[in-house]
Amino acid sequence: MTNLEQIMEQVGTPTLKAIAMVFNLQPVRLYSVAKQPKEGAVYDAKVYNWEAIERFITRRLSAESGLATLEDVILKALEIDVELKQNDGRRSANRGLGVNKKIEVDGEMVAARKYPNFEMEANQLICLKKDARVYKIVYQTASHTVMVPVSDREGTICSQDVKVISNGMLNLRGVGPANLEEAIDKRLSGEYAAALAADEAPSDVMACEAVEG
């Protein structure tokens, strides 16, 4: 077992991608090193050559950059892996489940809600395309969402105009997490309502201020 493997046995094994990123290198550089045949061993493409990887890392150790030892590199790579997973999670949340994802409700297949912010437990406001109001969820079943308009980010109800919307329609009209904050700001400021009016929006689309009036 190499020194590198002994360290990873104690602190954890990072991905090759993360190790390469410690040195600001393209992962393919390290992948090619990892796939080098081991001397005196039968070649197995699924087994990394940790001796070669250790030599690759050792040549790049530098106390000035805070990477004086193999352990320094591994610990830094583990930190990068955490960041990569968090970024992947955020991208997945922004992408959602996809419009064709289905769930079974009372023996029928219906659309699943696409984004995490469409779930009541997320405690986030909802914006719909072509609708100048901002909503909060007050009740939810597996297939439908019940919402009421609000006048601020604290969720102050400004109308008893209850809206019931199916998962499929929410997926179609709901604003996803990537653009939600901007959408809320534009609706609460009245900017979105003005834009809709300029585009000759339908008369039943109105902001909370109009409802109150």
C-alpha positions as CSV (number, residue, x, y, z in Angstrom):
1,M,0.0,0.0,0.0
2,T,1.3,3.4,-0.9
3,N,1.7,6.3,1.5
4,L,-1.1,8.0,-0.4
5,E,-3.5,5.1,0.1
6,Q,-2.6,4.9,3.8
7,I,-3.5,8.6,4.2
8,M,-6.8,8.1,2.4
9,E,-7.6,5.1,4.5
10,Q,-7.5,7.4,7.5
11,V,-9.1,10.6,6.2
12,G,-11.1,9.5,3.1
13,T,-10.6,9.1,-0.6
14,P,-11.3,12.1,-2.8
15,T,-12.1,11.9,-6.5
16,L,-9.3,12.2,-9.1
17,K,-11.1,15.3,-10.4
18,A,-10.8,17.0,-7.0
19,I,-7.1,16.1,-6.7
20,A,-6.4,17.6,-10.1
21,M,-8.3,20.7,-9.2
22,V,-6.1,21.2,-6.1
23,F,-3.3,22.0,-8.6
24,N,-5.6,23.8,-11.1
25,L,-5.1,21.0,-13.6
26,Q,-7.5,19.5,-16.0
27,P,-8.8,16.2,-14.6
28,V,-7.8,14.3,-17.8
29,R,-4.1,14.9,-16.8
30,L,-4.6,12.8,-13.7
31,Y,-6.9,10.3,-15.3
32,S,-4.2,9.4,-17.7
33,V,-1.7,8.9,-14.9
34,A,-4.1,6.8,-12.9
35,K,-4.6,4.4,-15.9
36,Q,-0.9,3.8,-16.3
37,P,-0.1,0.0,-16.1
38,K,1.5,-1.2,-12.9
39,E,4.9,-2.8,-13.4
40,G,4.7,-6.6,-12.9
41,A,0.9,-6.6,-12.6
42,V,-1.9,-7.6,-14.9
43,Y,-3.4,-4.5,-16.4
44,D,-6.9,-3.7,-15.1
45,A,-8.5,-0.5,-16.5
46,K,-10.8,-0.3,-13.4
47,V,-7.9,-0.2,-10.9
48,Y,-6.1,3.1,-10.4
49,N,-2.3,3.1,-10.3
50,W,-1.9,4.9,-6.9
51,E,1.9,4.7,-7.1
52,A,1.9,6.7,-10.3
53,I,-0.7,9.1,-8.8
54,E,1.5,9.6,-5.7
55,R,4.6,10.4,-7.8
56,F,2.5,12.9,-9.8
57,I,1.3,14.6,-6.6
58,T,4.7,14.5,-4.9
59,R,6.4,16.4,-7.8
60,R,3.9,19.2,-7.2
61,L,4.1,19.6,-3.4
62,S,4.9,23.1,-2.3
63,A,5.0,24.5,1.2
64,E,4.5,28.0,-0.2
65,S,1.1,27.1,-1.6
66,G,0.0,25.3,1.6
67,L,0.5,21.9,0.0
68,A,3.6,20.6,1.8
69,T,2.6,17.0,2.2
70,L,0.4,14.3,0.6
71,E,-2.1,14.7,3.4
72,D,-2.4,18.4,2.7
73,V,-3.4,17.6,-0.9
74,I,-5.9,14.9,0.1
75,L,-7.6,17.1,2.7
76,K,-7.8,20.0,0.2
77,A,-9.2,17.6,-2.4
78,L,-11.9,16.4,0.0
79,E,-12.9,20.0,0.6
80,I,-13.2,20.5,-3.2
81,D,-15.4,17.3,-3.5
82,V,-17.8,18.8,-0.9
83,E,-18.0,22.0,-3.0
84,L,-18.6,20.0,-6.2
85,K,-21.4,18.0,-4.6
86,Q,-23.1,21.1,-3.4
87,N,-22.8,22.7,-6.8
88,D,-24.2,19.6,-8.4
89,G,-27.1,19.7,-5.9
90,R,-27.9,23.3,-6.8
91,R,-27.8,22.5,-10.5
92,S,-30.1,19.5,-10.0
93,A,-32.5,21.7,-8.1
94,N,-32.5,24.3,-10.8
95,R,-33.0,21.7,-13.5
96,G,-35.9,20.0,-11.6
97,L,-37.2,16.5,-12.2
98,G,-38.2,17.0,-15.9
99,V,-41.7,17.6,-17.3
100,N,-42.3,13.9,-17.9
101,K,-41.8,12.6,-14.4
102,K,-44.9,10.9,-13.1
103,I,-46.3,9.7,-9.8
104,E,-49.3,7.5,-9.0
105,V,-52.2,9.2,-7.1
106,D,-55.3,7.3,-6.4
107,G,-54.5,4.7,-9.1
108,E,-53.8,7.4,-11.8
109,M,-50.5,8.6,-13.1
110,V,-50.1,12.4,-12.8
111,A,-47.2,14.8,-13.2
112,A,-44.8,15.1,-10.3
113,R,-43.9,18.7,-9.2
114,K,-40.8,19.6,-11.1
115,Y,-38.9,21.8,-8.6
116,P,-38.2,21.6,-4.9
117,N,-39.6,25.2,-4.4
118,F,-43.0,24.0,-5.6
119,E,-43.3,21.9,-2.4
120,M,-45.1,23.4,0.6
121,E,-42.4,22.2,3.0
122,A,-39.9,24.4,1.1
123,N,-41.8,27.4,2.6
124,Q,-41.0,29.5,-0.5
125,L,-43.2,31.9,-2.4
126,I,-44.6,31.0,-5.8
127,C,-44.7,33.1,-9.0
128,L,-46.6,32.1,-12.2
129,K,-45.8,33.2,-15.7
130,K,-48.3,35.8,-17.1
131,D,-49.5,36.5,-13.5
132,A,-48.4,39.6,-11.7
133,R,-49.2,38.3,-8.2
134,V,-47.0,36.5,-5.8
135,Y,-48.5,33.5,-3.9
136,K,-47.8,31.4,-0.9
137,I,-48.9,27.8,-0.6
138,V,-51.5,27.2,2.1
139,Y,-52.4,23.6,1.3
140,Q,-51.1,20.8,-0.9
141,T,-52.0,17.3,-1.9
142,A,-49.9,14.9,-4.0
143,S,-51.5,16.2,-7.2
144,H,-52.7,19.8,-6.5
145,T,-51.5,23.0,-4.8
146,V,-53.7,25.6,-3.1
147,M,-52.3,29.1,-3.0
148,V,-53.3,32.7,-2.0
149,P,-51.9,36.0,-3.1
150,V,-49.5,37.9,-0.8
151,S,-48.2,41.4,-0.7
152,D,-44.7,41.0,0.7
153,R,-42.0,38.5,1.3
154,E,-43.3,37.8,4.8
155,G,-46.3,36.2,3.1
156,T,-49.0,38.7,4.2
157,I,-52.2,37.6,2.5
158,C,-53.7,40.4,0.5
159,S,-56.7,38.6,-1.1
160,Q,-58.9,35.6,-0.5
161,D,-58.7,34.8,-4.2
162,V,-57.7,31.2,-3.7
163,K,-56.0,29.5,-6.6
164,V,-56.0,25.7,-7.0
165,I,-53.4,24.4,-9.5
166,S,-52.5,20.9,-10.7
167,N,-48.9,19.7,-10.7
168,G,-48.9,19.8,-14.4
169,M,-50.0,23.4,-14.7
170,L,-47.6,24.4,-11.9
171,N,-44.8,22.8,-13.8
172,L,-45.9,24.7,-16.9
173,R,-46.5,28.1,-15.4
174,G,-44.4,28.1,-12.2
175,V,-41.1,30.0,-12.0
176,G,-38.2,27.7,-11.1
177,P,-35.6,28.4,-8.4
178,A,-33.0,29.9,-10.7
179,N,-35.2,32.9,-11.5
180,L,-37.5,33.0,-8.5
181,E,-35.9,35.8,-6.5
182,E,-35.9,38.1,-9.5
183,A,-39.5,37.2,-10.3
184,I,-40.7,38.0,-6.8
185,D,-38.9,41.4,-6.8
186,K,-40.5,42.4,-10.1
187,R,-44.0,41.4,-9.0
188,L,-43.8,43.0,-5.6
189,S,-42.4,46.2,-7.1
190,G,-45.2,46.4,-9.7
191,E,-42.6,46.1,-12.6
192,Y,-44.1,42.9,-13.9
193,A,-47.7,44.1,-13.8
194,A,-46.6,47.2,-15.8
195,A,-44.9,44.9,-18.3
196,L,-48.0,42.8,-18.6
197,A,-50.2,45.8,-19.1
198,A,-47.9,47.1,-21.8
199,D,-48.3,43.7,-23.6
200,E,-52.1,44.0,-23.3
201,A,-52.3,41.3,-20.6
202,P,-55.7,39.7,-20.0
203,S,-57.9,41.7,-17.7
204,D,-58.0,39.0,-15.0
205,V,-54.3,39.3,-14.4
206,M,-53.7,41.8,-11.6
207,A,-51.4,42.6,-8.8
208,C,-52.5,42.6,-5.1
209,E,-52.7,46.3,-5.1
210,A,-55.4,46.1,-7.8
211,V,-57.3,43.4,-5.9
212,E,-57.3,45.5,-2.7
213,G,-58.6,48.5,-4.7
